[in-house]
Amino acid sequence: MKRLGQSEVIELLEKSDEPLTRTEIANKLDARPTFISKVLKKLCDNGEVRCRKISYTLARKRYGSLRSLKVYFVK
């Protein structure tokens, strides 16, 4: 696993058509989700990346998740 920074996460979100979850970002960048969480928190605090919480039903329908999720996107 390589160590990556904020620029890789921003680049991935800019290329993506729709908002991504933390796990999707981690899988695409081959990193640990806990590390991605730290990076995303810093980026959200800076205002470079926005996050939105999606409902349980939408999360289950779109992502197959059993809980509500936060999705991340660039303005």
Chimera marker file (.cmm) of the C-alpha trace (Angstrom):
<marker_set name="trace">
<marker id="1" x="0.000" y="0.000" z="0.000" r="1" g="1" b="0" radius="0.5"/>
<marker id="2" x="1.391" y="3.303" z="-1.021" r="1" g="1" b="0" radius="0.5"/>
<marker id="3" x="1.024" y="6.469" z="0.985" r="1" g="1" b="0" radius="0.5"/>
<marker id="4" x="-1.032" y="9.053" z="-0.770" r="1" g="1" b="0" radius="0.5"/>
<marker id="5" x="-2.023" y="12.586" z="-0.170" r="1" g="1" b="0" radius="0.5"/>
<marker id="6" x="-4.914" y="14.906" z="-0.625" r="1" g="1" b="0" radius="0.5"/>
<marker id="7" x="-4.220" y="15.639" z="-4.271" r="1" g="1" b="0" radius="0.5"/>
<marker id="8" x="-4.898" y="12.043" z="-5.335" r="1" g="1" b="0" radius="0.5"/>
<marker id="9" x="-8.237" y="12.026" z="-3.532" r="1" g="1" b="0" radius="0.5"/>
<marker id="10" x="-9.279" y="15.358" z="-5.076" r="1" g="1" b="0" radius="0.5"/>
<marker id="11" x="-8.216" y="14.161" z="-8.531" r="1" g="1" b="0" radius="0.5"/>
<marker id="12" x="-10.288" y="10.972" z="-8.184" r="1" g="1" b="0" radius="0.5"/>
<marker id="13" x="-13.366" y="12.900" z="-7.042" r="1" g="1" b="0" radius="0.5"/>
<marker id="14" x="-13.025" y="15.384" z="-9.910" r="1" g="1" b="0" radius="0.5"/>
<marker id="15" x="-12.919" y="12.554" z="-12.465" r="1" g="1" b="0" radius="0.5"/>
<marker id="16" x="-15.924" y="10.786" z="-10.937" r="1" g="1" b="0" radius="0.5"/>
<marker id="17" x="-19.384" y="11.508" z="-12.353" r="1" g="1" b="0" radius="0.5"/>
<marker id="18" x="-21.201" y="10.831" z="-9.104" r="1" g="1" b="0" radius="0.5"/>
<marker id="19" x="-20.372" y="11.156" z="-5.389" r="1" g="1" b="0" radius="0.5"/>
<marker id="20" x="-18.213" y="8.379" z="-3.939" r="1" g="1" b="0" radius="0.5"/>
<marker id="21" x="-18.237" y="6.731" z="-0.544" r="1" g="1" b="0" radius="0.5"/>
<marker id="22" x="-15.149" y="6.396" z="1.618" r="1" g="1" b="0" radius="0.5"/>
<marker id="23" x="-14.821" y="2.693" z="0.789" r="1" g="1" b="0" radius="0.5"/>
<marker id="24" x="-15.059" y="3.283" z="-2.970" r="1" g="1" b="0" radius="0.5"/>
<marker id="25" x="-12.343" y="5.935" z="-2.759" r="1" g="1" b="0" radius="0.5"/>
<marker id="26" x="-10.134" y="3.608" z="-0.697" r="1" g="1" b="0" radius="0.5"/>
<marker id="27" x="-10.599" y="0.722" z="-3.131" r="1" g="1" b="0" radius="0.5"/>
<marker id="28" x="-9.820" y="2.818" z="-6.197" r="1" g="1" b="0" radius="0.5"/>
<marker id="29" x="-6.697" y="4.278" z="-4.604" r="1" g="1" b="0" radius="0.5"/>
<marker id="30" x="-5.636" y="0.994" z="-2.961" r="1" g="1" b="0" radius="0.5"/>
<marker id="31" x="-5.505" y="2.488" z="0.517" r="1" g="1" b="0" radius="0.5"/>
<marker id="32" x="-6.969" y="1.793" z="3.950" r="1" g="1" b="0" radius="0.5"/>
<marker id="33" x="-10.426" y="3.303" z="4.551" r="1" g="1" b="0" radius="0.5"/>
<marker id="34" x="-9.306" y="4.659" z="7.943" r="1" g="1" b="0" radius="0.5"/>
<marker id="35" x="-6.499" y="6.602" z="6.282" r="1" g="1" b="0" radius="0.5"/>
<marker id="36" x="-8.887" y="7.902" z="3.626" r="1" g="1" b="0" radius="0.5"/>
<marker id="37" x="-11.180" y="9.085" z="6.450" r="1" g="1" b="0" radius="0.5"/>
<marker id="38" x="-8.429" y="11.275" z="7.867" r="1" g="1" b="0" radius="0.5"/>
<marker id="39" x="-7.658" y="12.748" z="4.454" r="1" g="1" b="0" radius="0.5"/>
<marker id="40" x="-11.353" y="13.374" z="3.719" r="1" g="1" b="0" radius="0.5"/>
<marker id="41" x="-11.891" y="15.033" z="7.094" r="1" g="1" b="0" radius="0.5"/>
<marker id="42" x="-9.062" y="17.482" z="6.433" r="1" g="1" b="0" radius="0.5"/>
<marker id="43" x="-10.356" y="18.195" z="2.933" r="1" g="1" b="0" radius="0.5"/>
<marker id="44" x="-13.907" y="18.757" z="4.216" r="1" g="1" b="0" radius="0.5"/>
<marker id="45" x="-12.651" y="21.098" z="6.930" r="1" g="1" b="0" radius="0.5"/>
<marker id="46" x="-10.708" y="23.082" z="4.309" r="1" g="1" b="0" radius="0.5"/>
<marker id="47" x="-13.758" y="23.245" z="2.061" r="1" g="1" b="0" radius="0.5"/>
<marker id="48" x="-12.014" y="21.585" z="-0.883" r="1" g="1" b="0" radius="0.5"/>
<marker id="49" x="-14.321" y="18.552" z="-0.794" r="1" g="1" b="0" radius="0.5"/>
<marker id="50" x="-17.965" y="18.511" z="0.226" r="1" g="1" b="0" radius="0.5"/>
<marker id="51" x="-19.752" y="15.671" z="1.933" r="1" g="1" b="0" radius="0.5"/>
<marker id="52" x="-23.414" y="14.810" z="2.177" r="1" g="1" b="0" radius="0.5"/>
<marker id="53" x="-25.114" y="12.185" z="4.258" r="1" g="1" b="0" radius="0.5"/>
<marker id="54" x="-27.512" y="10.041" z="2.262" r="1" g="1" b="0" radius="0.5"/>
<marker id="55" x="-30.494" y="8.228" z="3.669" r="1" g="1" b="0" radius="0.5"/>
<marker id="56" x="-30.596" y="4.606" z="4.684" r="1" g="1" b="0" radius="0.5"/>
<marker id="57" x="-32.969" y="3.635" z="1.855" r="1" g="1" b="0" radius="0.5"/>
<marker id="58" x="-30.904" y="5.333" z="-0.841" r="1" g="1" b="0" radius="0.5"/>
<marker id="59" x="-27.695" y="3.850" z="0.569" r="1" g="1" b="0" radius="0.5"/>
<marker id="60" x="-29.234" y="0.398" z="0.529" r="1" g="1" b="0" radius="0.5"/>
<marker id="61" x="-30.566" y="0.762" z="-2.997" r="1" g="1" b="0" radius="0.5"/>
<marker id="62" x="-27.459" y="2.281" z="-4.559" r="1" g="1" b="0" radius="0.5"/>
<marker id="63" x="-24.594" y="0.817" z="-2.543" r="1" g="1" b="0" radius="0.5"/>
<marker id="64" x="-26.087" y="-2.251" z="-0.862" r="1" g="1" b="0" radius="0.5"/>
<marker id="65" x="-25.127" y="-0.782" z="2.484" r="1" g="1" b="0" radius="0.5"/>
<marker id="66" x="-26.967" y="-1.572" z="5.664" r="1" g="1" b="0" radius="0.5"/>
<marker id="67" x="-26.616" y="1.915" z="7.130" r="1" g="1" b="0" radius="0.5"/>
<marker id="68" x="-26.758" y="5.519" z="6.039" r="1" g="1" b="0" radius="0.5"/>
<marker id="69" x="-23.578" y="6.700" z="4.355" r="1" g="1" b="0" radius="0.5"/>
<marker id="70" x="-21.636" y="9.850" z="3.755" r="1" g="1" b="0" radius="0.5"/>
<marker id="71" x="-20.742" y="10.523" z="0.151" r="1" g="1" b="0" radius="0.5"/>
<marker id="72" x="-17.990" y="12.877" z="-0.935" r="1" g="1" b="0" radius="0.5"/>
<marker id="73" x="-17.751" y="15.104" z="-3.994" r="1" g="1" b="0" radius="0.5"/>
<marker id="74" x="-15.965" y="18.162" z="-5.341" r="1" g="1" b="0" radius="0.5"/>
<marker id="75" x="-17.953" y="21.358" z="-5.853" r="1" g="1" b="0" radius="0.5"/>
<link id1="1" id2="2" r="1" g="1" b="0" radius="0.2"/>
<link id1="2" id2="3" r="1" g="1" b="0" radius="0.2"/>
<link id1="3" id2="4" r="1" g="1" b="0" radius="0.2"/>
<link id1="4" id2="5" r="1" g="1" b="0" radius="0.2"/>
<link id1="5" id2="6" r="1" g="1" b="0" radius="0.2"/>
<link id1="6" id2="7" r="1" g="1" b="0" radius="0.2"/>
<link id1="7" id2="8" r="1" g="1" b="0" radius="0.2"/>
<link id1="8" id2="9" r="1" g="1" b="0" radius="0.2"/>
<link id1="9" id2="10" r="1" g="1" b="0" radius="0.2"/>
<link id1="10" id2="11" r="1" g="1" b="0" radius="0.2"/>
<link id1="11" id2="12" r="1" g="1" b="0" radius="0.2"/>
<link id1="12" id2="13" r="1" g="1" b="0" radius="0.2"/>
<link id1="13" id2="14" r="1" g="1" b="0" radius="0.2"/>
<link id1="14" id2="15" r="1" g="1" b="0" radius="0.2"/>
<link id1="15" id2="16" r="1" g="1" b="0" radius="0.2"/>
<link id1="16" id2="17" r="1" g="1" b="0" radius="0.2"/>
<link id1="17" id2="18" r="1" g="1" b="0" radius="0.2"/>
<link id1="18" id2="19" r="1" g="1" b="0" radius="0.2"/>
<link id1="19" id2="20" r="1" g="1" b="0" radius="0.2"/>
<link id1="20" id2="21" r="1" g="1" b="0" radius="0.2"/>
<link id1="21" id2="22" r="1" g="1" b="0" radius="0.2"/>
<link id1="22" id2="23" r="1" g="1" b="0" radius="0.2"/>
<link id1="23" id2="24" r="1" g="1" b="0" radius="0.2"/>
<link id1="24" id2="25" r="1" g="1" b="0" radius="0.2"/>
<link id1="25" id2="26" r="1" g="1" b="0" radius="0.2"/>
<link id1="26" id2="27" r="1" g="1" b="0" radius="0.2"/>
<link id1="27" id2="28" r="1" g="1" b="0" radius="0.2"/>
<link id1="28" id2="29" r="1" g="1" b="0" radius="0.2"/>
<link id1="29" id2="30" r="1" g="1" b="0" radius="0.2"/>
<link id1="30" id2="31" r="1" g="1" b="0" radius="0.2"/>
<link id1="31" id2="32" r="1" g="1" b="0" radius="0.2"/>
<link id1="32" id2="33" r="1" g="1" b="0" radius="0.2"/>
<link id1="33" id2="34" r="1" g="1" b="0" radius="0.2"/>
<link id1="34" id2="35" r="1" g="1" b="0" radius="0.2"/>
<link id1="35" id2="36" r="1" g="1" b="0" radius="0.2"/>
<link id1="36" id2="37" r="1" g="1" b="0" radius="0.2"/>
<link id1="37" id2="38" r="1" g="1" b="0" radius="0.2"/>
<link id1="38" id2="39" r="1" g="1" b="0" radius="0.2"/>
<link id1="39" id2="40" r="1" g="1" b="0" radius="0.2"/>
<link id1="40" id2="41" r="1" g="1" b="0" radius="0.2"/>
<link id1="41" id2="42" r="1" g="1" b="0" radius="0.2"/>
<link id1="42" id2="43" r="1" g="1" b="0" radius="0.2"/>
<link id1="43" id2="44" r="1" g="1" b="0" radius="0.2"/>
<link id1="44" id2="45" r="1" g="1" b="0" radius="0.2"/>
<link id1="45" id2="46" r="1" g="1" b="0" radius="0.2"/>
<link id1="46" id2="47" r="1" g="1" b="0" radius="0.2"/>
<link id1="47" id2="48" r="1" g="1" b="0" radius="0.2"/>
<link id1="48" id2="49" r="1" g="1" b="0" radius="0.2"/>
<link id1="49" id2="50" r="1" g="1" b="0" radius="0.2"/>
<link id1="50" id2="51" r="1" g="1" b="0" radius="0.2"/>
<link id1="51" id2="52" r="1" g="1" b="0" radius="0.2"/>
<link id1="52" id2="53" r="1" g="1" b="0" radius="0.2"/>
<link id1="53" id2="54" r="1" g="1" b="0" radius="0.2"/>
<link id1="54" id2="55" r="1" g="1" b="0" radius="0.2"/>
<link id1="55" id2="56" r="1" g="1" b="0" radius="0.2"/>
<link id1="56" id2="57" r="1" g="1" b="0" radius="0.2"/>
<link id1="57" id2="58" r="1" g="1" b="0" radius="0.2"/>
<link id1="58" id2="59" r="1" g="1" b="0" radius="0.2"/>
<link id1="59" id2="60" r="1" g="1" b="0" radius="0.2"/>
<link id1="60" id2="61" r="1" g="1" b="0" radius="0.2"/>
<link id1="61" id2="62" r="1" g="1" b="0" radius="0.2"/>
<link id1="62" id2="63" r="1" g="1" b="0" radius="0.2"/>
<link id1="63" id2="64" r="1" g="1" b="0" radius="0.2"/>
<link id1="64" id2="65" r="1" g="1" b="0" radius="0.2"/>
<link id1="65" id2="66" r="1" g="1" b="0" radius="0.2"/>
<link id1="66" id2="67" r="1" g="1" b="0" radius="0.2"/>
<link id1="67" id2="68" r="1" g="1" b="0" radius="0.2"/>
<link id1="68" id2="69" r="1" g="1" b="0" radius="0.2"/>
<link id1="69" id2="70" r="1" g="1" b="0" radius="0.2"/>
<link id1="70" id2="71" r="1" g="1" b="0" radius="0.2"/>
<link id1="71" id2="72" r="1" g="1" b="0" radius="0.2"/>
<link id1="72" id2="73" r="1" g="1" b="0" radius="0.2"/>
<link id1="73" id2="74" r="1" g="1" b="0" radius="0.2"/>
<link id1="74" id2="75" r="1" g="1" b="0" radius="0.2"/>
</marker_set>
